């Protein structure tokens, strides 16, 4: 005993058979396109997040995570001086003309110290800046900003002979205490006044 299939259903089934035979079901194509687009978006977001985690003291070639071997600690975490002491020691060495010693002391036992080539570039750039703006006779802390309980930024100006420079030191508090994770130097003195003006208005 058989069943008759309506003509409309027969046409739909024959159409589906042709799609299956040709391997071109429109819905499947749409789903594949959506999945590919979603995958591309996730990859772009992941790449953007990695870029935001990069230190300013690194070059594009150094934008990789630490290897498992370098992440293993063989003893208790190294103790780091508090930010004020670290910055003070840094400028004291600069005042004495000891640029290499200033940076070596500042980045000791930090992730920045592992990127020796970039630290060397910082040393050379600082030496050129001191030759251009004059030697350092002292420094002033002009702003200290703490975000949460683990991040701190200290902004200073170095008192050079011809023109002061703006220095920004970024610290992170880990098990071993505060340690520097980023630093920047420029001659952005105008921005200091703009930032101070905004704080006064608030």
JOHUSUL-V205150 format. One record per backbone hydrogen bond with DSSP energy under -1.0 kcal/mol. CO is the residue of the C=O (numbers start at 1). NH is the residue of the N-H. E is the energy in kcal/mol with one decimal. If there is no record, write none. Layout:
# JOHUSUL-V205150
CO;NH;E + CO;NH;E
This chain:
# JOHUSUL-V205150
6;10;-2.1 + 7;11;-2.1 + 8;12;-2.0 + 9;13;-2.7 + 10;14;-2.5 + 11;15;-2.2 + 12;16;-2.3 + 13;17;-2.3 + 14;18;-2.0 + 15;19;-2.0 + 16;20;-2.6 + 17;21;-2.6 + 18;22;-2.4 + 19;23;-1.2 + 19;24;-1.8 + 25;29;-2.2 + 26;30;-2.5 + 27;31;-2.6 + 28;32;-2.4 + 29;33;-2.4 + 30;34;-2.4 + 31;35;-2.5 + 32;36;-2.5 + 33;37;-2.4 + 34;38;-2.5 + 35;39;-2.4 + 36;40;-2.2 + 37;41;-2.2 + 38;42;-2.3 + 39;43;-2.1 + 40;44;-2.2 + 41;45;-2.5 + 42;46;-2.4 + 43;47;-2.3 + 44;48;-2.4 + 45;49;-2.3 + 46;50;-2.0 + 47;51;-1.9 + 48;52;-1.7 + 51;54;-1.1 + 55;58;-1.3 + 59;62;-1.5 + 60;63;-1.4 + 62;64;-2.3 + 67;71;-1.3 + 82;86;-2.4 + 83;87;-2.8 + 84;88;-2.3 + 85;89;-2.4 + 86;90;-1.8 + 87;91;-2.3 + 88;92;-2.0 + 89;93;-1.8 + 90;94;-2.0 + 91;95;-2.6 + 92;96;-1.3 + 93;98;-2.8 + 94;97;-1.8 + 97;99;-1.0 + 98;102;-1.9 + 99;103;-2.0 + 100;104;-2.4 + 101;105;-2.1 + 102;106;-1.6 + 103;107;-2.5 + 107;110;-1.5 + 112;115;-1.6 + 114;116;-1.2 + 115;119;-2.0 + 116;120;-2.6 + 117;121;-1.7 + 118;122;-2.0 + 119;123;-2.3 + 120;124;-2.3 + 121;125;-2.5 + 122;126;-2.4 + 123;127;-2.3 + 124;128;-2.0 + 125;129;-2.1 + 126;130;-2.5 + 127;131;-1.9 + 128;132;-1.8 + 129;133;-3.2 + 130;134;-1.6 + 133;162;-3.2 + 138;159;-2.6 + 140;157;-2.2 + 143;155;-3.2 + 145;153;-3.3 + 147;151;-1.3 + 150;173;-2.3 + 151;147;-2.1 + 152;171;-3.4 + 153;145;-3.0 + 154;169;-2.6 + 155;142;-2.2 + 155;143;-1.6 + 156;167;-3.1 + 157;140;-2.0 + 158;160;-1.5 + 158;165;-1.0 + 159;137;-2.6 + 165;158;-2.1 + 166;186;-2.3 + 167;156;-3.0 + 168;184;-2.2 + 169;154;-2.6 + 170;181;-2.8 + 170;182;-1.3 + 171;152;-2.1 + 172;179;-2.0 + 174;177;-1.6 + 176;80;-2.3 + 177;174;-2.5 + 179;172;-2.7 + 182;170;-2.9 + 184;168;-3.0 + 186;166;-3.4 + 187;189;-2.4 + 189;193;-1.2 + 190;194;-2.0 + 191;195;-2.7 + 192;196;-2.1 + 193;197;-2.4 + 194;198;-2.0 + 195;199;-2.0 + 196;200;-1.9 + 197;201;-1.8 + 198;202;-1.6
